[in-house]
Amino acid sequence: MQTNFAPEQLQDPDTRESNQILRTCVHCGFCTATCPTFVLLGDELDSPRGRIYLIKDMLESGQPATAEVVKHVDRCLSCLSCMTTCPSGVHYMHLVDHARHYIEQTYDRPWHERLLRRVLSQVLPYPARFRAAITGAKLGRPLAGLLPGGHVLGRRLQAMLKLAPGDLPPPSPMQAPQIHRAEGQRRGRVALLTGCAQQVLSPAINEATIRLLTRMGIEVVITREQGCCGALDHHMGIHDPAMRLARANILAWTREIEGEGLDGIVINTSGCGTTVKDYGFMFREAPEAGQAAKVAALAMDVSEALQTFAYAPTREKPGLTVAYHSACSLQHGQKITALPKQLLARAGFVVKDPAEPHLCCGSAGTYNLLQPEIAGRLRERKLHNINRTGADLIAAGNIGCLTQLGGDALPVVHTVELLDWMAGGPEPAAVGAARRRKAA
């Protein structure tokens, strides 16, 4: 693709990077076939190729973003399926992240959109605030029908209330800053990102990760200064808060790297993992560039960690069939596709691949809160494909997907919870629910 940026525009490192990405695109259109929003809506501007043209024109002009550009960029899930499909290697993730930052800098959103985005930015990355918000949502759920469904804000608030769980598990002391010592001889030492929303919605995921790794002889460190990885803000274009959160993690993990050392930084939420693995790029112009690159190089999905440290089950085969949902951030963002399924099969599960595995479930960070109609259609499509497998339960490696697919469908469970159970841990609640459902 030919571009026409002025020399002074290319002095900006983000614009310079976007220029290189745009020049890589050859307009082939392969990306349209695997883009969830194009598959649903059939609008070229809701495909990666269409958005690339819109972003190019917006950035080249140097003018404020228009409502038309914002509409179509906002509809992008950042599922990155287009990057898997693209034969030219267009790094769409970096391009759309730049576009979102540019939009936030130049576009004056309607008041209700500004309010909602500010609330999400100020609540979701902070566990105590998020827990309080969930409690409030529980109280407000009976009033959901009184919200104005004809207004976009009312529909989004209804979506938030619908997604909020009825009950929350209590905070887990295992997630607090501490060192979990390895059982037996220490074979390795890792840091664990405990996350933000996940540690409120499902602390069992972190508990299973810690139990499993320590039984395998891996010391697990939870640093005091770590927090949200920054992904939620970053993908809304809210740049400075995202960088502040990411910087805190980089400094916390760097102290461990320079102290006793780390063999890895384990992340069991794939959306976070994709972002942490990108810290080197995000901080390429910052004073912390070297530290960020080291952290990014050490980041690993929990499935990668289990493979590295030779996971082995200890229980008999459970006689359960699992539909494995491949989170977009794992399969497209990190290019991890077969490994989680191989681990589940090694643990004794029958693993089924639903049809259209490349299509997003509609979660996509805050997408199901900001674009609930499209997210709902994608959820229905995904669950239809999953139900056709005849599986007993759904496994995935991302809390957003588990939340999106849970509720009125098959029981959902994180992959690591199943692997922990089959290596001596407690039975996940979803397994019991699956067995009861199967017996009914």
RONU-859994 format. One record per residue (C-alpha): z, y, x; residue in one letter; chain. Coordinates in nm, 3 decimals. Example, Ala and Ser with C-alpha at 12.3 -4.5 7.8 and 13.67 -1.06 7.14 Angstrom:
BEGIN
        z        y        x  res  chain
    0.780   -0.450    1.230    A      A
    0.714   -0.106    1.367    S      A
***
This chain:
BEGIN
        z        y        x  res  chain
    0.000    0.000    0.000    M      A
   -0.093    0.343    0.135    Q      A
    0.187    0.600    0.141    T      A
    0.185    0.976    0.187    N      A
    0.531    1.085    0.296    F      A
    0.560    1.414    0.481    A      A
    0.688    1.395    0.841    P      A
    1.010    1.575    0.743    E      A
    1.073    1.320    0.467    Q      A
    1.050    1.037    0.721    L      A
    1.337    1.191    0.918    Q      A
    1.565    1.039    0.654    D      A
    1.641    0.676    0.757    P      A
    1.639    0.546    0.399    D      A
    1.303    0.705    0.324    T      A
    1.167    0.577    0.654    R      A
    1.276    0.224    0.565    E      A
    1.135    0.250    0.213    S      A
    0.805    0.371    0.356    N      A
    0.778    0.054    0.565    Q      A
    0.865   -0.163    0.266    I      A
    0.607    0.008    0.046    L      A
    0.339   -0.035    0.310    R      A
    0.408   -0.410    0.310    T      A
    0.314   -0.449   -0.058    C      A
   -0.046   -0.561   -0.120    V      A
   -0.043   -0.532   -0.504    H      A
   -0.101   -0.907   -0.545    C      A
    0.116   -0.936   -0.856    G      A
    0.265   -1.276   -0.773    F      A
    0.607   -1.120   -0.841    C      A
    0.527   -1.058   -1.206    T      A
    0.531   -1.428   -1.291    A      A
    0.893   -1.473   -1.182    T      A
    1.042   -1.138   -1.287    C      A
    1.280   -1.194   -1.583    P      A
    1.224   -0.854   -1.741    T      A
    0.844   -0.884   -1.722    F      A
    0.860   -1.237   -1.865    V      A
    1.066   -1.106   -2.158    L      A
    0.911   -0.763   -2.216    L      A
    0.555   -0.800   -2.087    G      A
    0.548   -0.440   -1.959    D      A
    0.391   -0.389   -1.615    E      A
    0.645   -0.112   -1.547    L      A
    0.921   -0.369   -1.599    D      A
    0.780   -0.584   -1.320    S      A
    0.850   -0.544   -0.947    P      A
    0.493   -0.426   -0.886    R      A
    0.523   -0.162   -1.157    G      A
    0.862   -0.046   -1.034    R      A
    0.731   -0.025   -0.678    I      A
    0.461    0.220   -0.796    Y      A
    0.720    0.425   -0.986    L      A
    0.958    0.432   -0.689    I      A
    0.677    0.526   -0.449    K      A
    0.570    0.820   -0.663    D      A
    0.930    0.934   -0.713    M      A
    1.021    0.924   -0.344    L      A
    0.695    1.079   -0.225    E      A
    0.722    1.368   -0.468    S      A
    1.072    1.459   -0.355    G      A
    1.135    1.571   -0.712    Q      A
    1.424    1.463   -0.936    P      A
    1.385    1.123   -1.099    A      A
    1.234    1.127   -1.448    T      A
    1.371    0.954   -1.756    A      A
    1.076    0.713   -1.749    E      A
    1.145    0.603   -1.392    V      A
    1.516    0.570   -1.460    V      A
    1.455    0.353   -1.768    K      A
    1.250    0.097   -1.580    H      A
    1.460    0.095   -1.262    V      A
    1.776    0.056   -1.471    D      A
    1.619   -0.247   -1.640    R      A
    1.580   -0.422   -1.303    C      A
    1.840   -0.697   -1.262    L      A
    1.821   -0.698   -0.880    S      A
    1.789   -1.074   -0.919    C      A
    1.550   -1.071   -0.618    L      A
    1.333   -1.348   -0.760    S      A
    1.040   -1.130   -0.660    C      A
    1.146   -1.154   -0.294    M      A
    1.135   -1.532   -0.311    T      A
    0.788   -1.520   -0.465    T      A
    0.635   -1.243   -0.253    C      A
    0.389   -1.379    0.007    P      A
    0.396   -1.050    0.200    S      A
    0.771   -1.030    0.258    G      A
    0.834   -0.706    0.066    V      A
    1.208   -0.634    0.096    H      A
    1.246   -0.519   -0.264    Y      A
    1.628   -0.524   -0.248    M      A
    1.647   -0.242    0.004    H      A
    1.380   -0.046   -0.181    L      A
    1.544   -0.062   -0.524    V      A
    1.887    0.012   -0.375    D      A
    1.743    0.328   -0.220    H      A
    1.580    0.418   -0.551    A      A
    1.910    0.384   -0.735    R      A
    2.087    0.604   -0.482    H      A
    1.809    0.862   -0.518    Y      A
    1.838    0.850   -0.897    I      A
    2.213    0.908   -0.883    E      A
    2.156    1.208   -0.657    Q      A
    1.879    1.371   -0.861    T      A
    1.895    1.260   -1.225    Y      A
    2.131    1.402   -1.485    D      A
    2.215    1.107   -1.708    R      A
    2.335    1.157   -2.065    P      A
    2.710    1.209   -2.084    W      A
    2.784    0.867   -2.231    H      A
    2.597    0.690   -1.948    E      A
    2.779    0.896   -1.684    R      A
    3.109    0.813   -1.850    L      A
    3.042    0.441   -1.871    L      A
    2.924    0.416   -1.511    R      A
    3.223    0.613   -1.390    R      A
    3.460    0.385   -1.581    V      A
    3.295    0.074   -1.434    L      A
    3.310    0.222   -1.085    S      A
    3.674    0.320   -1.119    Q      A
    3.794   -0.002   -1.285    V      A
    3.600   -0.316   -1.187    L      A
    3.652   -0.303   -0.807    P      A
    4.031   -0.264   -0.843    Y      A
    4.215   -0.575   -0.968    P      A
    4.521   -0.399   -1.112    A      A
    4.308   -0.154   -1.309    R      A
    4.073   -0.430   -1.419    F      A
    4.362   -0.644   -1.544    R      A
    4.494   -0.348   -1.744    A      A
    4.148   -0.285   -1.888    A      A
    4.113   -0.650   -1.997    I      A
    4.449   -0.625   -2.172    T      A
    4.328   -0.312   -2.351    G      A
    4.003   -0.484   -2.447    A      A
    4.199   -0.771   -2.601    K      A
    4.383   -0.522   -2.822    L      A
    4.062   -0.340   -2.909    G      A
    3.850   -0.644   -2.992    R      A
    3.945   -0.651   -3.366    P      A
    3.806   -0.296   -3.391    L      A
    3.471   -0.380   -3.230    A      A
    3.295   -0.382   -3.566    G      A
    3.389   -0.019   -3.621    L      A
    3.196    0.096   -3.314    L      A
    2.864    0.269   -3.388    P      A
    2.611   -0.010   -3.326    G      A
    2.327    0.237   -3.374    G      A
    2.427    0.430   -3.063    H      A
    2.370    0.298   -2.713    V      A
    2.732    0.364   -2.612    L      A
    2.862    0.173   -2.914    G      A
    2.643   -0.126   -2.830    R      A
    2.758   -0.126   -2.470    R      A
    3.124   -0.102   -2.568    L      A
    3.071   -0.393   -2.807    Q      A
    2.920   -0.593   -2.520    A      A
    3.218   -0.514   -2.299    M      A
    3.463   -0.626   -2.567    L      A
    3.266   -0.947   -2.627    K      A
    3.265   -1.038   -2.257    L      A
    3.634   -0.967   -2.206    A      A
    3.837   -1.292   -2.210    P      A
    4.101   -1.342   -2.475    G      A
    4.363   -1.449   -2.223    D      A
    4.398   -1.396   -1.850    L      A
    4.558   -1.634   -1.603    P      A
    4.857   -1.488   -1.420    P      A
    4.800   -1.341   -1.073    P      A
    4.798   -1.610   -0.806    S      A
    5.036   -1.570   -0.511    P      A
    4.783   -1.763   -0.300    M      A
    4.550   -1.462   -0.314    Q      A
    4.802   -1.224   -0.161    A      A
    4.755   -1.115    0.203    P      A
    4.877   -1.401    0.422    Q      A
    4.772   -1.683    0.651    I      A
    4.725   -2.027    0.497    H      A
    4.783   -2.273    0.778    R      A
    4.554   -2.568    0.833    A      A
    4.682   -2.914    0.750    E      A
    4.694   -3.131    1.060    G      A
    4.509   -3.019    1.368    Q      A
    4.338   -2.684    1.327    R      A
    3.960   -2.723    1.342    R      A
    3.866   -2.366    1.264    G      A
    3.982   -2.027    1.143    R      A
    3.814   -1.820    0.868    V      A
    3.879   -1.510    0.663    A      A
    3.842   -1.535    0.285    L      A
    3.713   -1.254    0.067    L      A
    3.926   -1.283   -0.247    T      A
    3.711   -1.032   -0.434    G      A
    3.800   -0.795   -0.715    C      A
    3.700   -0.909   -1.066    A      A
    3.711   -1.276   -0.968    Q      A
    4.072   -1.276   -0.861    Q      A
    4.163   -1.144   -1.208    V      A
    3.927   -1.353   -1.421    L      A
    3.957   -1.684   -1.234    S      A
    4.210   -1.706   -0.949    P      A
    4.159   -2.084   -0.961    A      A
    3.837   -2.034   -0.762    I      A
    4.018   -1.881   -0.465    N      A
    4.299   -2.135   -0.497    E      A
    4.051   -2.423   -0.484    A      A
    3.877   -2.268   -0.183    T      A
    4.203   -2.229    0.007    I      A
    4.329   -2.579   -0.077    R      A
    4.003   -2.743    0.019    L      A
    3.956   -2.559    0.348    L      A
    4.314   -2.605    0.464    T      A
    4.299   -2.979    0.386    R      A
    3.988   -2.989    0.603    M      A
    4.185   -2.841    0.893    G      A
    4.067   -2.481    0.850    I      A
    4.312   -2.192    0.872    E      A
    4.241   -1.934    0.602    V      A
    4.330   -1.568    0.657    V      A
    4.353   -1.315    0.375    I      A
    4.370   -0.973    0.535    T      A
    4.587   -0.700    0.387    R      A
    4.326   -0.423    0.398    E      A
    4.035   -0.606    0.235    Q      A
    3.915   -0.536   -0.117    G      A
    3.597   -0.517   -0.321    C      A
    3.285   -0.575   -0.111    C      A
    3.121   -0.264   -0.258    G      A
    2.841   -0.446   -0.440    A      A
    2.923   -0.317   -0.788    L      A
    2.903    0.048   -0.681    D      A
    2.616   -0.014   -0.440    H      A
    2.388   -0.160   -0.707    H      A
    2.463    0.130   -0.943    M      A
    2.353    0.373   -0.672    G      A
    2.707    0.504   -0.624    I      A
    2.674    0.523   -0.248    H      A
    2.986    0.680   -0.098    D      A
    3.248    0.470   -0.284    P      A
    3.047    0.155   -0.203    A      A
    3.040    0.240    0.167    M      A
    3.411    0.324    0.165    R      A
    3.500   -0.015    0.018    L      A
    3.266   -0.199    0.256    A      A
    3.402   -0.005    0.556    R      A
    3.759   -0.113    0.474    A      A
    3.649   -0.479    0.483    N      A
    3.458   -0.433    0.807    I      A
    3.759   -0.280    0.981    L      A
    3.998   -0.543    0.841    A      A
    3.783   -0.836    0.952    W      A
    3.702   -0.674    1.287    T      A
    4.074   -0.672    1.367    R      A
    4.082   -1.047    1.304    E      A
    3.765   -1.104    1.506    I      A
    3.906   -0.911    1.801    E      A
    4.249   -1.070    1.758    G      A
    4.275   -1.447    1.713    E      A
    3.905   -1.469    1.630    G      A
    3.716   -1.603    1.328    L      A
    3.471   -1.887    1.287    D      A
    3.343   -1.737    0.965    G      A
    3.406   -1.506    0.672    I      A
    3.398   -1.727    0.364    V      A
    3.278   -1.580    0.035    I      A
    3.286   -1.779   -0.287    N      A
    3.117   -1.518   -0.508    T      A
    2.751   -1.517   -0.418    S      A
    2.690   -1.160   -0.534    G      A
    2.950   -1.045   -0.284    C      A
    2.808   -1.273   -0.018    G      A
    2.462   -1.118   -0.044    T      A
    2.611   -0.772    0.005    T      A
    2.840   -0.864    0.295    V      A
    2.551   -1.036    0.471    K      A
    2.367   -0.702    0.435    D      A
    2.645   -0.490    0.591    Y      A
    2.450   -0.470    0.915    G      A
    2.164   -0.296    0.736    F      A
    2.388   -0.079    0.520    M      A
    2.571    0.055    0.827    F      A
    2.274    0.062    1.064    R      A
    2.308    0.441    1.114    E      A
    2.690    0.450    1.103    A      A
    2.946    0.449    1.387    P      A
    3.053    0.103    1.266    E      A
    2.703   -0.041    1.309    A      A
    2.803   -0.294    1.574    G      A
    3.112   -0.410    1.387    Q      A
    2.917   -0.435    1.060    A      A
    2.651   -0.649    1.225    A      A
    2.916   -0.888    1.361    K      A
    3.080   -0.917    1.020    V      A
    2.744   -0.981    0.851    A      A
    2.662   -1.252    1.104    A      A
    2.991   -1.431    1.034    L      A
    2.962   -1.413    0.653    A      A
    2.897   -1.747    0.486    M      A
    2.890   -1.877    0.134    D      A
    3.161   -2.133    0.067    V      A
    2.893   -2.404    0.042    S      A
    2.778   -2.317    0.395    E      A
    3.137   -2.336    0.517    A      A
    3.190   -2.678    0.360    L      A
    2.871   -2.808    0.517    Q      A
    2.968   -2.662    0.856    T      A
    3.310   -2.825    0.848    F      A
    3.181   -3.161    0.714    A      A
    3.305   -3.180    0.355    Y      A
    3.383   -3.533    0.237    A      A
    3.517   -3.647   -0.103    P      A
    3.815   -3.880   -0.137    T      A
    3.802   -3.976   -0.506    R      A
    3.583   -4.223   -0.692    E      A
    3.276   -4.094   -0.872    K      A
    3.387   -3.907   -1.187    P      A
    3.105   -4.019   -1.418    G      A
    3.010   -3.664   -1.512    L      A
    2.673   -3.491   -1.523    T      A
    2.660   -3.133   -1.399    V      A
    2.392   -2.877   -1.482    A      A
    2.377   -2.666   -1.169    Y      A
    2.298   -2.302   -1.236    H      A
    2.166   -2.142   -0.919    S      A
    2.294   -1.783   -0.910    A      A
    2.019   -1.537   -0.822    C      A
    2.223   -1.384   -0.542    S      A
    2.259   -1.729   -0.387    L      A
    1.905   -1.867   -0.427    Q      A
    1.710   -1.542   -0.387    H      A
    1.954   -1.317   -0.202    G      A
    2.085   -1.572    0.050    Q      A
    1.811   -1.838    0.026    K      A
    2.069   -2.112   -0.040    I      A
    1.915   -2.350   -0.292    T      A
    1.963   -2.720   -0.220    A      A
    2.299   -2.716   -0.040    L      A
    2.538   -2.672   -0.338    P      A
    2.356   -2.948   -0.526    K      A
    2.372   -3.176   -0.223    Q      A
    2.748   -3.119   -0.197    L      A
    2.797   -3.194   -0.567    L      A
    2.593   -3.513   -0.534    A      A
    2.793   -3.610   -0.226    R      A
    3.108   -3.564   -0.435    A      A
    2.977   -3.814   -0.690    G      A
    2.835   -3.597   -0.968    F      A
    2.498   -3.649   -1.132    V      A
    2.329   -3.313   -1.081    V      A
    2.065   -3.178   -1.320    K      A
    1.828   -2.886   -1.260    D      A
    1.762   -2.683   -1.577    P      A
    1.408   -2.560   -1.641    A      A
    1.318   -2.213   -1.514    E      A
    1.589   -2.217   -1.246    P      A
    1.444   -1.901   -1.090    H      A
    1.520   -1.687   -1.397    L      A
    1.842   -1.484   -1.409    C      A
    2.113   -1.560   -1.666    C      A
    2.152   -1.187   -1.738    G      A
    2.484   -1.125   -1.566    S      A
    2.363   -0.942   -1.253    A      A
    2.683   -0.756   -1.165    G      A
    2.726   -0.486   -1.430    T      A
    2.386   -0.550   -1.592    Y      A
    2.525   -0.737   -1.893    N      A
    2.743   -0.431   -1.963    L      A
    2.472   -0.170   -1.905    L      A
    2.176   -0.360   -2.057    Q      A
    2.341   -0.595   -2.308    P      A
    2.030   -0.660   -2.521    E      A
    1.814   -0.788   -2.235    I      A
    2.112   -0.970   -2.082    A      A
    2.177   -1.143   -2.414    G      A
    1.819   -1.266   -2.441    R      A
    1.830   -1.402   -2.088    L      A
    2.160   -1.578   -2.161    R      A
    2.015   -1.750   -2.467    E      A
    1.711   -1.863   -2.270    R      A
    1.923   -1.994   -1.984    K      A
    2.162   -2.183   -2.212    L      A
    1.871   -2.336   -2.403    H      A
    1.735   -2.476   -2.078    N      A
    2.078   -2.596   -1.967    I      A
    2.151   -2.770   -2.298    N      A
    1.825   -2.963   -2.270    R      A
    1.956   -3.136   -1.954    T      A
    2.221   -3.326   -2.149    G      A
    2.484   -3.228   -1.891    A      A
    2.859   -3.240   -1.951    D      A
    2.936   -2.907   -1.790    L      A
    2.783   -2.615   -1.599    I      A
    2.856   -2.543   -1.234    A      A
    2.767   -2.221   -1.053    A      A
    2.873   -2.030   -0.744    G      A
    2.921   -1.683   -0.889    N      A
    3.192   -1.551   -1.121    I      A
    2.947   -1.320   -1.301    G      A
    2.727   -1.614   -1.401    C      A
    3.028   -1.819   -1.509    L      A
    3.148   -1.533   -1.730    T      A
    2.800   -1.478   -1.874    Q      A
    2.741   -1.845   -1.954    L      A
    3.091   -1.926   -2.078    G      A
    3.230   -1.899   -2.427    G      A
    3.046   -2.092   -2.696    D      A
    2.848   -2.327   -2.472    A      A
    2.927   -2.610   -2.230    L      A
    3.240   -2.576   -2.014    P      A
    3.172   -2.373   -1.699    V      A
    3.328   -2.423   -1.357    V      A
    3.279   -2.296   -1.004    H      A
    3.118   -2.547   -0.769    T      A
    3.410   -2.526   -0.526    V      A
    3.659   -2.625   -0.797    E      A
    3.470   -2.951   -0.852    L      A
    3.444   -3.017   -0.479    L      A
    3.816   -2.947   -0.431    D      A
    3.905   -3.188   -0.713    W      A
    3.693   -3.465   -0.567    M      A
    3.862   -3.415   -0.229    A      A
    4.217   -3.442   -0.361    G      A
    4.277   -3.120   -0.555    G      A
    4.383   -3.084   -0.919    P      A
    4.142   -3.148   -1.202    E      A
    3.976   -2.822   -1.319    P      A
    4.038   -2.725   -1.680    A      A
    3.663   -2.734   -1.744    A      A
    3.653   -3.105   -1.655    V      A
    3.914   -3.186   -1.917    G      A
    3.721   -2.980   -2.172    A      A
    3.400   -3.162   -2.080    A      A
    3.563   -3.500   -2.124    R      A
    3.706   -3.405   -2.463    R      A
    3.367   -3.274   -2.570    R      A
    3.200   -3.592   -2.449    K      A
    3.447   -3.814   -2.636    A      A
    3.415   -3.619   -2.962    A      A
***
